């Protein structure tokens, strides 16, 4: 049994600080002669801002017109007090009820849209309410508003002030509990990655609607308090001029901090009070203050204080994760109780096209329980599109999908997941601003009856915690559980992606390239895990590692240009001539493989040292990834950077490009110091990065992506097309419609459009079919001698024949540096440094000493 999360002390609870600040302000204004109503107003606007931040900071929705609830609620409270009851508490209850009903009606409409459209729709609602309030004189008093609202229970202002402070604190306490409850945790996951939340089985539309209603209730209560504070209600709170006040306060205080609305409300109200006394054009003074914070402290006042104290982190929730149990139970998936002879998934006539591009054409497929069924094909064949249609990410044009006896062709994504389909994504899909533990815990919570709890602390649910620890142990991430997801290497994030997928406890697992980006040790672990899962589930696997596909699979189906060209046992499919031609890129003479371009030493002109790293140490959020790294790249030289996952390969490239700050050491380019330079400055000096994942502009064509990067001295578009002939034929295609191999070619070509002296390539062959790898390798080979190349790659056999020298990293340090051909011949050394056996630090040091 795991030990529960330790209960935070009062001193660490932000509500204690909230009370202390409000009480201190109440005393201070009495001593300075400032009206006590200013503090009451601050408290009301703190709740107003907190309600807005439930949408903005926690859920990722930007409401420009939250004032529709604030202003409408003030009228509801005033009308209730004037015409229905003379009781403030009942009036406030009526206010909350009106706000909830109004939010349910408006939310059902405005939440159909995302991003800017959602924001503009809320603003439009607020402006409509303003027009009604301003023109409906008989009910609202028009421009004079409603006045002389009675305050029978609290005739003295001091009593009302105390009541307001107590109830605002109670509402903030509820919000703090909500943020830590299962429902609040789902909101934070939804903020980071809505599609991934849906892929876990959550109905994201209803989750957002519930958050919208709760936010409106809090904002409405604040609006009701304002009506009793002013003893009146006025239309100006609904106008577009004031619609953004709460949003502005929240941003000023700090969107990613629970007490951000407190600091924002204090600054906004006190500055408005003082500056408006100096000039009627006080915004001319206030606006530059806002601009200064936006430019110098994007995390607002709270973030600025953290920077001074060197404790920078988001404070929407308390820090930490549940304590690790003394014994972690081994992960064991639930077994699918189904007849292996009856298909669990049946697809008939499934078709999909994007204009003239056909990605699926009359696909018929059956997937059976307790089997590992691989779905393979060259880049651009339509494999991921097929998965997207199975899970509801994309609608099919024609055909039917029957899962476990139910036609799911028209069901929403979350409904399909709830029936028992789980998937991983080709492009990493995790919750980047949550911890590793919380990423998996959110996925486990999706299967819990408490998944939408509003009160209980999510970290106190022992059954969910225990399952989470088991899943983390199954992929080797227990020691990284408390790390923010952004601190993980690419390979570790891939392992996290797999753990999240396994948490769904699905009957059918759709795994989209789960081995991409993993080192050999992790590939063996994950491959064994997938094989074990296939004995208890149905598994449909997309993977480019053909050797493992053939050794692991019970059945293989091959897709080419949207059509199935082979289906059957692995050995039969491997020998199929159409598969050899389409997938393995066989030549016309019948060759079934390909040979990597030979190391053309005669064409390579290696010169003096160009890029140098000396004693470089760097990492993320206080963690050290590189530890005294030394590395040299010479002019015209191709260098491979090898090592297992998490040793610092990608971190090295990010550090060179200025994306990861140095804690020690020095980086120079041709003698010029790059330490501390901005990424764009480093690029202009001649260092270009081809990032893992390509990162093209999806809505731009191939030519537009290239021309956007072009600078004098770089290659011309014509020269790029000569280097990558395939891009010439695809030059007018949008990047989003390119295959993975074509995207990689564009990413490399984009780096050549600038006058680069060093090109850093991060996993350039990841996720590419062999035929496409050959094309990309041939293009890279043509660059040798023209520019210096640093290639990060997991598979030594792929890159060693292409480069002059190789570095192997172990624990952020160089364990091997020498000629690539020497390492290529020394398979025993490769095994020690890159294989399953993890050398100790002593062994790594010995290897480094032997080859220095």
C-alpha positions in Angstrom: 0.0 0.0 0.0 1.4 3.4 -1.0 1.7 6.2 1.5 -0.5 9.1 0.8 0.6 12.5 -0.1 1.7 14.5 2.9 -0.9 17.1 3.9 0.6 20.6 3.2 1.1 22.8 6.2 -0.9 26.0 6.7 2.2 28.0 5.9 2.4 26.5 2.4 -1.3 27.0 1.6 -1.9 30.1 -0.6 -5.2 30.7 1.2 -3.3 31.6 4.4 -1.4 34.3 2.4 -4.7 35.4 0.8 -6.3 36.0 4.2 -3.2 37.7 5.6 -3.0 40.1 2.7 -6.7 41.0 2.8 -6.6 41.6 6.6 -3.4 43.6 6.3 -4.9 45.8 3.6 -8.0 46.3 5.7 -5.9 47.6 8.6 -3.6 49.7 6.3 -6.5 51.6 4.6 -8.0 52.4 8.0 -4.7 53.9 9.0 -4.2 55.9 5.8 -7.7 57.2 5.5 -8.5 55.3 2.3 -12.0 54.0 2.2 -12.4 50.4 3.4 -14.6 49.8 0.3 -11.4 49.6 -1.7 -10.3 46.4 0.0 -13.8 45.0 -0.4 -13.6 45.8 -4.1 -10.2 44.1 -4.3 -11.6 41.0 -2.6 -14.5 40.9 -5.1 -12.2 41.3 -8.1 -9.9 38.6 -6.7 -12.8 36.2 -7.0 -13.8 37.6 -10.4 -10.2 37.1 -11.6 -10.0 33.6 -10.1 -13.1 32.6 -11.9 -11.6 33.8 -15.2 -8.4 32.0 -14.4 -10.2 28.7 -13.9 -10.8 29.0 -17.7 -7.6 30.7 -18.7 -4.8 29.2 -16.5 -6.3 25.8 -15.7 -8.3 25.0 -18.8 -6.6 27.0 -21.5 -9.7 28.9 -22.7 -9.4 32.7 -23.1 -12.7 34.4 -22.2 -12.7 38.0 -23.5 -16.3 38.4 -22.3 -16.5 36.9 -18.8 -18.1 40.2 -17.8 -21.4 38.8 -19.2 -21.7 36.8 -16.0 -20.3 39.5 -13.7 -22.6 42.3 -15.1 -25.7 40.1 -15.4 -25.2 38.8 -11.9 -25.1 42.3 -10.4 -28.4 43.0 -12.1 -29.9 39.7 -10.8 -28.8 40.5 -7.2 -30.1 44.0 -7.4 -33.5 42.9 -8.9 -33.8 40.1 -6.3 -33.1 42.5 -3.5 -35.5 45.2 -4.8 -38.4 43.1 -5.9 -38.2 39.6 -4.4 -36.5 39.3 -1.1 -34.6 41.7 1.2 -32.1 39.2 2.1 -28.5 39.4 0.7 -27.7 35.7 1.1 -30.8 34.6 -0.8 -30.1 37.3 -3.4 -26.6 36.0 -3.8 -28.0 32.4 -4.2 -30.4 33.7 -6.9 -27.4 35.3 -8.6 -25.4 32.1 -8.6 -28.4 30.2 -10.0 -28.9 32.7 -12.8 -25.2 32.6 -13.7 -25.2 28.8 -13.8 -28.3 28.6 -16.1 -26.9 31.4 -18.3 -23.5 29.7 -18.6 -25.1 26.3 -19.5 -27.0 28.0 -22.3 -24.2 30.1 -23.6 -21.5 27.4 -23.1 -23.5 24.9 -25.2 -23.0 27.3 -28.1 -19.7 29.1 -27.7 -17.7 26.0 -26.7 -18.4 24.6 -30.1 -15.6 26.8 -31.2 -12.0 27.0 -30.0 -9.2 29.6 -29.7 -9.9 33.1 -31.0 -13.5 32.3 -32.1 -14.4 31.2 -28.5 -12.9 34.4 -27.2 -14.8 36.6 -29.6 -18.1 34.8 -29.0 -17.9 35.5 -25.3 -17.1 39.1 -26.0 -20.1 39.3 -28.3 -22.3 37.8 -25.6 -21.2 40.5 -23.2 -21.8 43.3 -25.6 -25.3 41.9 -26.4 -26.0 41.9 -22.6 -24.8 45.5 -22.4 -27.1 46.6 -25.1 -30.1 44.9 -23.4 -29.2 46.4 -20.0 -28.7 49.9 -21.5 -31.9 49.9 -23.5 -34.3 48.0 -21.3 -35.0 51.0 -19.1 -38.1 49.6 -17.4 -36.3 46.6 -16.0 -32.6 47.8 -15.6 -33.0 51.5 -15.3 -31.1 52.1 -18.5 -28.1 54.4 -18.2 -29.0 55.3 -14.6 -28.9 51.7 -13.6 -30.6 50.3 -10.5 -30.0 52.3 -7.3 -30.7 52.1 -3.6 -30.4 48.3 -3.4 -31.2 47.4 0.2 -28.6 45.6 2.4 -30.8 44.4 5.3 -28.7 41.7 6.8 -25.5 43.9 6.8 -26.6 47.5 7.4 -23.2 48.5 8.6 -20.4 48.5 6.0 -17.9 46.8 8.3 -20.2 43.8 8.7 -20.6 43.6 5.0 -16.9 43.9 4.5 -16.2 41.0 6.8 -19.0 38.9 5.1 -17.4 39.6 1.7 -13.9 38.7 2.8 -15.1 35.5 4.5 -17.2 34.3 1.6 -14.6 35.2 -1.0 -12.0 33.2 1.0 -14.5 30.3 1.2 -15.0 30.5 -2.6 -11.2 30.5 -3.2 -10.8 27.6 -0.8 -13.3 25.7 -3.0 -11.3 26.6 -6.1 -8.1 25.4 -4.5 -9.8 22.1 -3.6 -11.2 21.8 -7.1 -7.7 22.4 -8.6 -6.4 19.3 -6.7 -9.5 17.2 -7.3 -9.7 14.7 -10.2 -11.8 17.1 -12.2 -9.3 19.9 -11.7 -6.5 17.7 -12.8 -8.3 16.8 -16.0 -8.7 20.6 -16.7 -4.9 21.0 -16.5 -4.3 18.1 -18.9 -6.9 19.5 -21.3 -5.1 22.8 -21.2 -1.9 21.1 -22.4 -3.3 18.6 -25.0 -7.1 18.4 -25.6 -6.7 15.6 -28.3 -4.8 13.4 -25.9 -7.4 13.9 -23.2 -10.1 12.8 -25.6 -7.9 9.8 -26.6 -8.0 8.7 -22.9 -11.8 8.5 -23.0 -12.8 11.9 -21.5 -15.6 13.9 -23.1 -13.7 17.1 -23.5 -16.7 19.1 -24.6 -18.6 18.3 -21.4 -15.5 18.8 -19.3 -15.1 22.3 -20.7 -18.8 23.0 -20.3 -18.6 22.0 -16.6 -15.6 24.3 -16.1 -17.4 27.1 -17.9 -20.4 26.7 -15.6 -18.3 26.6 -12.4 -16.3 29.7 -13.6 -19.6 31.5 -14.2 -20.9 30.6 -10.7 -17.8 32.1 -9.1 -17.9 35.2 -11.3 -21.6 35.6 -10.7 -21.2 35.5 -7.0 -18.5 38.2 -7.3 -20.9 40.3 -9.4 -23.6 39.9 -6.8 -21.3 41.0 -4.1 -20.4 44.1 -6.1 -24.1 45.0 -6.4 -24.4 44.9 -2.6 -21.2 46.8 -2.2 -22.3 49.6 -4.5 -26.0 49.1 -3.5 -26.7 49.4 -7.2 -26.2 47.7 -10.6 -24.9 49.5 -13.7 -24.5 48.6 -17.4 -20.9 49.7 -17.7 -19.7 46.4 -16.2 -21.0 44.7 -19.3 -19.5 47.1 -21.9 -16.6 46.1 -24.1 -14.5 48.8 -22.4 -14.6 46.8 -19.1 -15.0 43.3 -20.5 -11.3 42.7 -20.3 -10.7 44.1 -16.8 -10.6 40.7 -15.1 -8.5 39.2 -17.8 -6.1 42.0 -17.5 -5.8 41.7 -13.7 -5.2 38.0 -14.0 -2.5 38.4 -16.6 -0.9 41.2 -14.6 -0.8 39.1 -11.5 0.3 35.9 -13.2 -1.9 33.5 -15.2 0.0 30.4 -14.0 -0.3 31.2 -10.3 -3.2 30.6 -8.0 -2.7 34.0 -6.3 -2.1 35.8 -9.6 -5.6 37.4 -9.4 -4.9 38.7 -5.9 -1.8 40.6 -7.0 -3.4 41.7 -10.2 -6.5 43.1 -8.5 -4.4 45.0 -5.9 -2.2 46.5 -8.6 -5.1 47.3 -11.0 -7.5 48.9 -8.4 -4.9 50.8 -6.4 -3.2 52.1 -9.5 -6.5 53.1 -11.1 -7.5 54.9 -7.9 -4.3 56.8 -7.6 -3.7 57.5 -11.3 -7.3 58.6 -12.1 -6.9 61.2 -9.3 -3.9 62.7 -11.2 -5.4 62.7 -14.7 -8.4 61.6 -16.6 -6.1 60.1 -19.1 -4.7 57.7 -16.5 -4.5 54.8 -19.1 -1.7 56.6 -20.8 0.4 55.9 -17.6 -1.1 52.5 -16.8 -0.8 51.0 -20.3 3.0 51.2 -20.4 3.1 49.4 -17.0 1.1 46.6 -18.5 3.4 46.5 -21.5 6.5 46.4 -19.3 5.2 43.4 -17.5 4.2 41.6 -20.7 7.7 42.1 -22.1 9.8 41.7 -18.9 7.8 39.3 -16.8 5.3 37.2 -18.8 4.5 35.3 -15.6 3.2 38.6 -14.0 3.8 40.0 -10.6 3.9 36.5 -9.0 6.5 35.3 -11.5 8.6 38.4 -11.0 8.7 37.7 -7.2 9.7 34.1 -7.9 12.5 35.2 -10.2 13.9 37.4 -7.5 13.6 34.5 -5.0 14.9 32.0 -7.6 11.9 29.7 -7.1 10.3 29.7 -10.5 7.5 27.3 -11.0 3.8 27.4 -11.7 1.7 27.5 -8.5 -1.7 26.6 -9.8 -1.4 23.5 -7.6 1.0 22.6 -4.9 4.4 21.0 -5.8 5.1 17.4 -5.5 3.6 14.0 -6.3 2.3 11.1 -4.1 5.1 9.4 -2.2 6.6 6.4 -3.8 5.4 3.1 -2.3 8.0 0.9 -0.6 7.1 -1.9 -3.0 5.8 -1.3 -6.5 3.6 -4.0 -7.8 4.6 -5.3 -11.2 2.4 -4.1 -14.1 -0.1 -6.6 -15.3 -2.7 -5.7 -17.9 -6.3 -7.0 -17.7 -6.8 -10.0 -20.0 -9.3 -9.7 -22.9 -11.9 -12.4 -22.6 -12.6 -13.1 -26.2 -12.4 -15.9 -28.8 -9.2 -15.6 -30.8 -11.1 -16.9 -33.8 -13.6 -14.0 -33.8 -12.3 -10.7 -35.0 -12.6 -7.8 -32.4 -12.2 -5.2 -35.2 -13.6 -5.5 -38.7 -13.1 -2.8 -41.3 -14.9 -2.9 -44.6 -14.5 -0.6 -47.6 -12.8 2.2 -45.6 -11.8 5.1 -47.8 -10.4 8.6 -47.3 -9.0 11.3 -49.6 -7.8 14.9 -49.2 -8.6 16.4 -52.5 -6.8 14.4 -55.1 -4.6 12.7 -52.5 -6.0 9.3 -51.7 -4.8 8.0 -48.3 -7.2 5.0 -48.0 -9.0 3.2 -50.8 -11.5 0.4 -49.9 -9.5 -1.0 -47.0 -10.8 -4.4 -45.7 -9.1 -5.6 -42.5 -9.8 -7.9 -39.5 -7.9 -7.8 -36.2 -8.2 -10.7 -33.9 -7.7 -10.9 -30.1 -4.5 -12.2 -28.5 -2.5 -11.5 -31.7 0.2 -9.0 -32.6 -0.9 -7.6 -36.0 1.5 -5.2 -37.7 0.3 -2.6 -40.2 3.3 -1.5 -42.2 4.1 0.4 -45.4 6.4 3.1 -46.8 6.1 6.8 -45.7 3.0 8.4 -47.0 1.1 5.1 -47.4 -1.7 6.3 -45.1 -1.0 4.2 -42.0 -1.4 7.0 -39.4 -4.5 8.3 -41.3 -6.0 4.8 -41.0 -5.4 4.9 -37.2 -7.0 8.4 -37.1 -10.1 7.0 -38.8 -10.3 4.1 -36.4 -10.1 6.4 -33.4 -12.4 9.2 -34.7 -9.7 11.8 -35.1 -10.7 11.9 -38.8 -14.0 10.9 -40.3 -13.9 8.4 -43.1 -15.4 9.2 -46.5 -16.9 5.7 -46.9 -16.9 2.3 -45.2 -17.7 0.8 -41.9 -15.8 0.1 -38.7 -17.2 -2.5 -36.3 -15.5 -2.9 -32.9 -16.4 -5.7 -30.5 -19.8 -6.1 -32.2 -20.6 -2.3 -32.2 -20.6 -0.1 -35.3 -18.4 2.8 -34.3 -18.0 4.5 -37.7 -19.8 7.7 -36.5 -19.0 7.7 -32.8 -16.9 10.4 -31.2 -13.4 9.7 -30.2 -14.0 9.5 -26.5 -16.9 7.1 -27.0 -14.7 4.7 -29.0 -12.0 4.9 -26.3 -14.6 4.1 -23.6 -15.6 1.0 -25.6 -12.0 -0.3 -25.3 -9.7 1.2 -28.0 -6.4 2.7 -26.9 -3.7 4.3 -29.0 -0.3 5.9 -29.0 0.6 8.7 -31.4 3.4 8.8 -34.0 4.2 12.4 -33.0 4.6 12.5 -29.2 1.3 13.4 -27.5 1.9 14.1 -23.8 1.0 16.7 -21.3 4.1 18.9 -21.4 3.4 21.1 -18.3 2.6 18.2 -16.0 5.0 15.9 -14.2 5.7 12.4 -15.5 3.7 10.9 -12.7 0.7 13.2 -13.4 0.8 12.3 -17.1 0.2 8.7 -16.4 -2.0 9.3 -13.4 -4.5 11.3 -15.5 -4.7 8.3 -17.9 -5.2 5.8 -15.1 -7.8 8.1 -13.5 -9.9 8.0 -16.8 -10.9 4.4 -15.8 -11.8 5.3 -12.2 -15.3 6.0 -11.0 -13.9 9.1 -9.3 -12.5 10.5 -12.5 -14.7 13.7 -12.3 -14.7 14.2 -8.5 -14.9 17.8 -7.5 -13.7 17.5 -3.9 -11.5 14.6 -3.0 -7.7 15.1 -3.4 -6.7 13.3 -6.6 -3.4 12.3 -5.1 -5.2 10.5 -2.2 -6.8 7.8 -4.4 -4.5 4.9 -3.5 -5.7 2.5 -6.2 -5.0 5.1 -9.0 -1.6 5.9 -7.5 -0.6 2.3 -7.2 -1.5 1.6 -10.8 0.4 4.7 -11.9 3.6 3.5 -10.2 3.3 0.1 -11.7 3.0 1.6 -15.2 6.0 3.9 -14.6 8.0 0.9 -13.4 7.1 -1.1 -16.6 8.7 1.5 -18.8 11.6 2.4 -16.5 10.5 5.9 -15.5 10.0 5.6 -11.8 13.1 7.6 -11.0 11.9 10.4 -13.3 8.3 10.5 -11.9 8.6 13.9 -10.3 10.2 15.6 -13.3 8.3 17.9 -15.5 7.6 16.3 -18.8 9.6 19.0 -20.6 12.8 17.7 -18.8 12.6 14.3 -20.4 14.7 13.3 -23.4 12.8 12.3 -26.6 13.3 8.6 -25.9 11.9 9.0 -22.4 8.9 10.9 -23.7 8.3 8.0 -26.1 8.3 5.6 -23.1 5.9 8.0 -21.3 3.7 7.9 -24.3 3.6 4.1 -24.1 2.8 4.2 -20.4 -0.1 6.6 -21.0 -1.5 4.3 -23.7 -1.3 1.2 -21.5 -3.2 3.0 -18.8 -6.3 3.0 -20.8 -6.7 -0.8 -20.2 -7.9 -1.2 -23.8 -9.1 -4.3 -25.5 -7.5 -3.2 -28.7 -4.2 -1.3 -28.6 -3.2 0.8 -31.6 0.5 1.5 -31.4 1.8 4.1 -33.8 5.6 3.7 -34.1 6.2 3.0 -30.3 9.9 2.2 -30.9 10.7 5.5 -32.8 13.4 7.4 -31.1 14.4 4.7 -28.6 17.9 3.3 -28.1 18.5 -0.4 -28.5 18.2 -1.2 -24.8 14.8 0.5 -24.5 13.7 -1.0 -27.9 14.2 -4.5 -26.5 12.3 -3.7 -23.3 9.4 -2.1 -25.2 9.3 -4.8 -27.9 9.1 -7.5 -25.2 6.4 -5.5 -23.4 4.4 -5.3 -26.7 4.8 -9.0 -27.3 3.5 -9.7 -23.8 0.5 -7.4 -24.3 -0.4 -9.2 -27.5 -1.1 -12.3 -25.4 -3.7 -10.5 -23.4 -5.1 -8.0 -25.8 -5.4 -7.4 -29.5 -2.5 -5.2 -30.8 -2.3 -3.4 -34.1 1.2 -2.0 -34.6 2.7 0.5 -37.0 6.4 0.3 -37.0 9.3 0.9 -39.4 11.8 -1.5 -37.7 11.2 -4.4 -40.2 13.4 -6.8 -38.4 11.4 -6.5 -35.2 8.1 -6.4 -37.0 8.9 -9.8 -38.7 10.2 -11.4 -35.5 7.4 -10.2 -33.2 4.2 -10.3 -35.4 1.6 -13.0 -35.8 0.3 -11.3 -38.9 1.5 -8.5 -41.1 -0.6 -6.2 -43.4 1.1 -3.9 -45.9 -0.4 -0.6 -47.1 1.0 1.2 -50.2 -0.5 4.4 -51.6 -3.7 3.9 -49.6 -4.2 0.3 -50.8 -3.6 -3.0 -49.2 -1.0 -5.0 -51.2 -0.2 -7.9 -48.9 -1.6 -9.6 -45.8 -0.6 -12.8 -44.1 2.2 -14.4 -42.1 5.4 -12.4 -41.6 7.6 -14.7 -43.7 5.1 -14.8 -46.6 4.7 -11.0 -46.6 8.5 -10.4 -46.4 8.9 -12.5 -49.6 6.1 -10.8 -51.4 7.5 -9.1 -54.6 5.1 -6.1 -54.3 6.2 -5.5 -50.7 9.9 -5.8 -51.6 9.4 -3.2 -54.4 7.1 -0.8 -52.5 8.4 -0.9 -49.0 12.0 -2.0 -49.1 12.7 0.2 -52.2 14.2 -2.6 -54.3 15.9 -1.7 -57.5 14.6 -2.9 -60.9 17.3 -5.5 -61.0 15.7 -7.3 -58.1 17.9 -6.2 -55.2 15.9 -6.3 -52.0 18.0 -4.2 -49.7 20.0 -1.0 -50.0 23.5 0.0 -49.2 24.2 3.2 -47.3 26.4 5.7 -49.2 30.1 4.8 -48.8 32.4 7.1 -46.8 33.8 9.2 -49.7 37.0 10.3 -48.2 38.3 11.7 -51.5 35.5 14.2 -51.7 35.8 15.4 -48.2 37.9 18.4 -47.3 38.3 18.4 -43.6 39.9 21.6 -42.3 40.6 23.3 -39.0 38.5 23.1 -35.9 35.3 25.0 -36.5 32.8 24.3 -33.6 34.2 23.6 -30.2 32.5 22.7 -26.9 34.8 23.0 -23.8 33.7 21.7 -20.4 30.0 22.3 -21.2 27.4 21.6 -18.5 23.7 22.2 -19.0 20.3 20.9 -18.3 16.7 21.8 -17.5 15.0 23.3 -14.4 18.0 22.7 -12.2 18.8 19.2 -13.5 22.2 18.6 -15.1 22.2 16.6 -18.3 25.6 17.5 -19.8 28.5 17.3 -17.4 31.7 18.7 -18.6 31.2 17.8 -22.3 34.1 18.4 -24.7 33.5 18.1 -28.4 35.2 19.4 -31.6 33.8 19.6 -35.2 36.1 20.5 -38.0 35.4 22.3 -41.3 33.7 20.0 -43.8 33.6 17.1 -41.3 30.6 14.8 -40.6 30.4 13.8 -36.9 28.0 11.3 -35.4 26.7 11.8 -31.8 25.6 8.5 -30.4 24.3 7.1 -27.1 21.4 5.6 -25.3 18.3 7.6 -24.5 18.7 10.3 -21.9 22.5 10.7 -22.2 22.3 14.2 -23.6 22.4 14.0 -27.4 19.5 16.3 -28.1 20.4 18.4 -25.2 23.9 18.9 -26.8 22.3 20.3 -30.0 19.9 22.5 -28.0 22.8 23.8 -26.0 24.8 24.7 -29.1 21.7 26.5 -30.5 21.2 28.5 -27.3 18.0 26.7 -26.4 19.4 25.2 -23.2 21.4 27.6 -20.9 25.0 26.7 -19.9 25.8 26.3 -16.2 29.5 25.9 -17.0 31.8 25.7 -20.0 32.2 27.5 -23.3 31.0 27.1 -26.9 32.9 28.8 -29.8 32.4 28.9 -33.6 35.6 29.6 -35.5 37.0 31.2 -32.3 34.0 33.4 -31.8 32.2 32.9 -28.4 28.6 31.7 -28.8 28.0 31.3 -25.0 24.8 33.2 -24.0 23.9 34.1 -27.6 20.3 34.0 -28.7 19.2 31.1 -31.1 18.7 33.6 -34.0 22.1 35.1 -33.4 23.7 31.7 -33.5 21.9 30.8 -36.7 23.0 34.0 -38.3 26.6 33.2 -37.4 26.3 29.9 -39.4 24.8 27.2 -37.2 21.5 25.6 -38.4 19.4 23.0 -36.6 17.2 20.4 -38.3 15.1 19.5 -35.3 13.7 16.1 -34.4 10.0 16.1 -35.5 10.8 18.4 -38.6 8.7 21.3 -37.3 7.6 22.6 -40.7 4.9 25.2 -41.2 2.0 22.9 -42.1 -0.1 25.4 -44.0 2.7 26.5 -46.3 3.8 24.8 -49.4 7.2 23.2 -49.9 8.5 26.3 -51.8 7.1 28.7 -49.2 8.7 26.8 -46.3 12.0 27.1 -48.2 11.8 30.7 -49.2 10.8 31.7 -45.7 14.2 30.6 -44.5 16.2 31.8 -47.5 19.1 34.3 -46.9 21.9 35.5 -49.2 24.7 33.0 -49.3 22.5 30.0 -48.9 21.4 27.5 -51.6 18.8 28.6 -54.1 15.5 26.7 -54.5 16.8 25.2 -57.8 19.9 23.9 -56.0 17.8 22.3 -53.3 15.6 20.6 -56.0 18.8 19.2 -57.6 19.7 17.8 -54.2 16.2 16.5 -53.4 14.5 15.7 -56.8 11.4 14.5 -55.0 10.7 18.0 -53.6 10.7 19.4 -57.1 7.6 17.3 -57.9 6.0 18.2 -54.6 6.9 21.8 -54.5 3.3 23.1 -54.5 2.1 20.6 -51.9 1.4 21.9 -48.3 3.7 20.5 -45.7 0.8 18.9 -43.8 0.2 16.7 -46.8 3.7 15.4 -47.2 4.9 12.0 -46.1 7.4 11.7 -43.2 10.3 11.3 -45.6 9.3 14.3 -47.6 9.0 16.4 -44.5 12.5 15.4 -43.4 13.9 16.4 -46.8 12.2 19.8 -46.5 13.6 20.3 -43.0 17.1 19.6 -44.2 16.7 21.7 -47.3 15.4 24.6 -45.2 18.7 24.6 -43.2 20.6 24.8 -46.5 18.7 27.9 -47.6 20.8 29.9 -45.1 24.6 30.3 -45.3 25.3 27.5 -42.8 28.7 26.4 -41.8 27.5 23.7 -39.4 24.3 21.8 -39.7 23.0 19.9 -36.7 20.7 17.0 -37.6 18.5 15.6 -34.8 17.4 12.0 -35.7 17.1 12.7 -39.4 16.2 9.1 -40.2 13.7 8.5 -37.4 10.4 7.0 -38.5 11.4 6.7 -42.2 11.0 3.6 -44.3 14.2 2.0 -45.7 13.7 3.3 -49.2 13.3 6.9 -47.9 16.2 6.5 -45.5 18.3 5.7 -48.6 17.2 8.9 -50.3 17.9 11.1 -47.3 21.3 9.4 -46.7 22.3 10.0 -50.3 21.4 13.7 -49.9 23.3 14.0 -46.7 26.3 12.3 -48.3 26.3 15.0 -51.0 26.7 17.6 -48.2 29.8 16.1 -46.8 32.7 18.4 -47.4 30.5 21.4 -48.2 29.4 22.0 -44.6 30.2 20.5 -41.2 27.5 18.0 -40.0 26.6 16.8 -36.5 24.2 13.9 -36.7 22.3 12.6 -33.7 21.2 9.1 -34.3 20.1 6.1 -32.1 21.3 3.4 -34.6 25.0 3.3 -35.1 24.8 1.0 -38.1 22.7 3.6 -39.9 25.1 6.5 -39.6 28.6 5.2 -39.0 29.2 4.5 -42.7 28.2 8.1 -43.5 30.5 10.1 -41.1 34.1 10.7 -40.4 34.2 10.6 -36.6 31.9 9.6 -33.8 31.3 10.6 -30.3 29.4 8.3 -27.8 27.9 9.9 -24.7 27.4 8.2 -21.4 25.8 10.1 -18.5 26.4 13.5 -20.2 30.1 12.9 -20.8 32.1 11.6 -23.8 32.8 7.9 -23.4 34.2 7.4 -26.8 35.7 9.7 -29.5 37.4 8.5 -32.6 37.2 7.5 -36.2 33.8 6.2 -37.3 35.2 3.3 -39.2 37.0 2.1 -36.1 33.8 2.1 -34.1 31.9 0.5 -37.0 34.3 -2.5 -36.9 34.4 -2.8 -33.1 31.0 -4.4 -32.5 32.0 -5.4 -28.9 32.6 -1.7 -28.1 29.3 -0.8 -29.7 27.6 -3.4 -27.6 29.2 -2.0 -24.4 28.3 1.6 -25.2 25.1 1.4 -27.1 23.7 -2.1 -26.4 21.7 -3.7 -23.7 24.5 -3.8 -21.1 24.8 -0.5 -19.3 28.4 0.2 -18.3 29.1 1.7 -15.0 30.8 5.1 -14.7 34.1 3.3 -14.1 33.7 1.3 -17.3 32.7 4.4 -19.2 35.7 6.2 -17.9 38.0 3.3 -18.8 36.6 3.2 -22.3 37.1 6.9 -22.7 40.6 6.7 -21.5 41.4 3.8 -23.9 40.1 5.8 -26.9 41.1 9.3 -26.1 
